Amino acid sequence: MLRTQQDANAPRYLLDDMVADVTERIAFLRHEPRKVLAIGDLGAIGAAFSSPYCEVTGLDPAAGFDEEAPYPVSGFDTVISLGTLDTANDLPGALIHLRGALAPDGLAIASFLGAGSLQNLRAAMLAADGERPAPRLHPAVDVRAGGQLLQRAGWSDPVVDSRSLTVRYSRLASLISDLRAQGLSNCLDRPGPSLTKTQLGIAQQTFGSGTTESFEILTLTGWRR
């Protein structure tokens, strides 16, 4: 778990939404998890699947787990990855390794932020940078690309869909604070330079007050046959 998420008042609305959605999907598929691998926040997933008949194991990228390398454990009937794959450099490889952790007939579900997220923030950063835009947000995947990636990774019966979660912010600083608390701030190896005072003013003015921002949550579902 991220250190910023250990505070009782830390924002968790994205993770909570993903956990609720995954729980509904598994129930709809009539899949009964018995041996679950949770990638990300073990506490949230473990609580959702707490049962004497279900064993949950956790691996956390924030604690050093490498999603782009073969997993140290395998043989799970369910693998759930929440809010981590959007920052993978080798996403096809990460999806191959995620599938590799499954036992035959195992189910994998991965949810993370998609390309339609944070359009107002992107607009504010572009306005602040002017004619020389800097890398402020890492690239993201859309539904079409998600489907192609699942085919390349060998997932069976792949399904890709997206939904939007909207959140209203009183000002730009509130959004930035929430992103940092949820581990969603700039993670590029070579991020752009910090905004100057003038640029920050332009970004704040462009973003406005009482602005509703949208998070697109992309969900990839598939099996190992």
For each residue, the residues with C-beta under 8 A, 3 or more apart:
1: 5 6 41 42 43 60 62
2: 5 6 62 182 183
3: 6
4: 7 10 180 181 182 183
5: 1 2 10 12 41 181 182 183
6: 1 2 3 10
7: 4 10 181
8:
9:
10: 4 5 6 7 181 182
11: 14 178 181 182
12: 5 15 16 44 182
13: 16 17 165 167
14: 11 17 18 83 113 165 182 184 215 217
15: 12 18 19 40 41 44 82 83 182
16: 12 13 19 20 44
17: 13 14 20 21 165 217
18: 14 15 21 22 82 83 111 217
19: 15 16 22 23 44 45 48 82
20: 16 17 23 24
21: 17 18 24 25 111 163 217 219
22: 18 19 25 26 45 48 80 82 109 111 219
23: 19 20 26 27 48 49
24: 20 21 27 28
25: 21 22 28 29 109 219 221
26: 22 23 29 31 33 78 107 109
27: 23 24 30
28: 24 25
29: 25 26 107
30: 27
31: 26 78 107
32:
33: 26 36 49 54 77 78 107
34: 53 54 55 77 78
35: 54 55 57 75 76 77 78 103
36: 33 45 49 54 55 56 57 76 77 78 79 80
37: 56 57 58 59 71 73 76 78 79 80 101
38: 41 42 45 46 56 57 58 59 80 82
39: 58 59 60 61 65 67 79 80 81 82 84 98 110
40: 15 44 45 60 61 80 81 82 83 84
41: 1 5 15 38 44 45 60 82 83
42: 1 38 45 46 56 58 60
43: 1 46 47
44: 12 15 16 19 40 41 47 48 82
45: 19 22 36 38 40 41 42 48 49 56 58 80 82
46: 38 42 43 49 50 56 58
47: 43 44 50
48: 19 22 23 44 45
49: 23 33 36 45 46 54 56
50: 46 47 54 56
51: 54
52:
53: 34
54: 33 34 35 36 49 50 51
55: 34 35 36
56: 36 37 38 42 45 46 49 50
57: 35 36 37 38 73 76
58: 37 38 39 42 45 46
59: 37 38 39 65 71 72 73
60: 1 39 40 41 42 63 64 65
61: 39 40 64 65 66 67 84
62: 1 2 183
63: 60
64: 60 61
65: 39 59 60 61
66: 61 69
67: 39 61 81 84 85 88 94 97 98
68: 88 89 90 93 94 97
69: 66 97
70: 97 100
71: 37 59 74 97 98 100 101
72: 59
73: 37 57 59 76 101
74: 71 100 101 102 103
75: 35 101 102 103
76: 35 36 37 57 73 79 101 102 103 106
77: 33 34 35 36 102 103 105 106 107
78: 26 31 33 34 35 36 37 106 107 108 109
79: 36 37 39 76 98 101 102 106 107 108 109
80: 22 36 37 38 39 40 45 108 109 110
81: 39 40 67 84 85 98 108 109 110 111 112
82: 15 18 19 22 38 39 40 41 44 45 110 111 112
83: 14 15 18 40 41 86 111 112 113 182 183
84: 39 40 61 67 81 87 88 112
85: 67 81 88 91 94 95 110 112
86: 83 112 113 114 138 140 141
87: 84 138 187
88: 67 68 84 85 91 93 94
89: 68
90: 68 93 94
91: 85 88 94 95 141 149
92: 95 96 149 152 153
93: 68 88 90 96 97
94: 67 68 85 88 90 91 97 98
95: 85 91 92 98 99 110 149 150 152 153 155 220
96: 92 93 99 100 153 154
97: 67 68 69 70 71 93 94 100 101
98: 39 67 71 79 81 94 95 101 102 108 110 153
99: 95 96 102 108 153 154 155 222 224
100: 70 71 74 96 97
101: 37 71 73 74 75 76 79 97 98
102: 74 75 76 77 79 98 99 106 107 108 223 224
103: 35 74 75 76 77 106 224
104: 224 225
105: 77 223 224 225
106: 76 77 78 79 102 103 223 224
107: 26 29 31 33 77 78 79 102 221 222 223
108: 78 79 80 81 98 99 102 155 220 221 222 223 224
109: 22 25 26 78 79 80 81 219 220 221
110: 39 80 81 82 85 95 98 219 220
111: 18 21 22 81 82 83 217 218 219 220
112: 81 82 83 84 85 86 217 218
113: 14 83 86 117 118 140 184 215 216 217 218
114: 86 117 140 141 142 143 146 162 216 217 218
115: 139 140 141 142 145 216
116: 119 142 162 164 214 216
117: 113 114 140 214 215 216
118: 113 121 122 137 213 214 215
119: 116 122 123 213 214
120: 123 124 207 211 212 213 214
121: 118 124 125 137 172 175 207 213
122: 118 119 125 126 136 137
123: 119 120 126 127 206 207
124: 120 121 127 128 172 202 203 204 206 207
125: 121 122 128 129 133 134 136 137 203
126: 122 123 129 133
127: 123 124 130 202 203 206
128: 124 125 195 199 200 202 203 206
129: 125 126 132 133 134 136 192 199
130: 127 133
131:
132: 129
133: 125 126 129 130 136
134: 125 129 191 192 193
135: 138 186 188 190 191 192
136: 122 125 129 133 186 191 192
137: 118 121 122 125 140 186
138: 86 87 135 186 187 188
139: 115
140: 86 113 114 115 117 137
141: 86 91 114 115 145 146 149 218
142: 114 115 116 145 146 162 218
143: 114 146 147 160 161 162 218
144: 147 148
145: 115 141 142 148 149
146: 114 141 142 143 149 150 160 218 220
147: 143 144 150 151 158 160
148: 144 145 151 152
149: 91 92 95 141 145 146 152 153 220
150: 95 146 147 153 155 158 160 220 222
151: 147 148 154 155 158
152: 92 95 148 149
153: 92 95 96 98 99 149 150
154: 96 99 151
155: 95 99 108 150 151 158 220 222 223 224
156: 222 223 224 225
157: 222 223 225
158: 147 150 151 155 220 221 222
159: 220 221 222
160: 143 146 147 150 218 219 220 221
161: 143 218 219
162: 114 116 142 143 216 217 218 219
163: 21 216 217 219
164: 116 214 215 216 217
165: 13 14 17 214 215 217
166: 212 213 214 215
167: 13 178 212 213 215
168: 210 211 212 213
169: 172 174 175 178 210 211 212 213
170: 174 209 210
171: 174 175 204 207 209
172: 121 124 169 175 176 203 204 207
173: 176 177 204
174: 169 170 171 177 178
175: 121 169 171 172 178 179 207 211 213
176: 172 173 179 180 185
177: 173 174 180 181
178: 11 167 169 174 175 181 182
179: 175 176 182 184 185
180: 4 176 177 183 184 185
181: 4 5 7 10 11 177 178
182: 2 4 5 10 11 12 14 15 83 178 179
183: 2 4 5 62 83 180
184: 14 113 179 180
185: 176 179 180
186: 135 136 137 138 191 192
187: 87 138
188: 135 138 191
189:
190: 135
191: 134 135 136 186 188
192: 129 134 135 136 186
193: 134
194:
195: 128 199 200 203
196: 199 200
197: 200 201
198: 201 202
199: 128 129 195 196 202 203
200: 128 195 196 197 203 204
201: 197 198 204 205
202: 124 127 128 198 199 205 206
203: 124 125 127 128 172 195 199 200 206 207
204: 124 171 172 173 200 201 207
205: 201 202 208
206: 123 124 127 128 202 203
207: 120 121 123 124 171 172 175 203 204 211
208: 205 211
209: 170 171
210: 168 169 170
211: 120 168 169 175 207 208
212: 120 166 167 168 169
213: 118 119 120 121 166 167 168 169 175
214: 116 117 118 119 120 164 165 166
215: 14 113 117 118 164 165 166 167
216: 113 114 115 116 117 162 163 164
217: 14 17 18 21 111 112 113 114 162 163 164 165
218: 111 112 113 114 141 142 143 146 160 161 162
219: 21 22 25 109 110 111 160 161 162 163
220: 95 108 109 110 111 146 149 150 155 158 159 160
221: 25 107 108 109 158 159 160
222: 99 107 108 150 155 156 157 158 159
223: 102 105 106 107 108 155 156 157
224: 99 102 103 104 105 106 108 155 156
225: 104 105 156 157
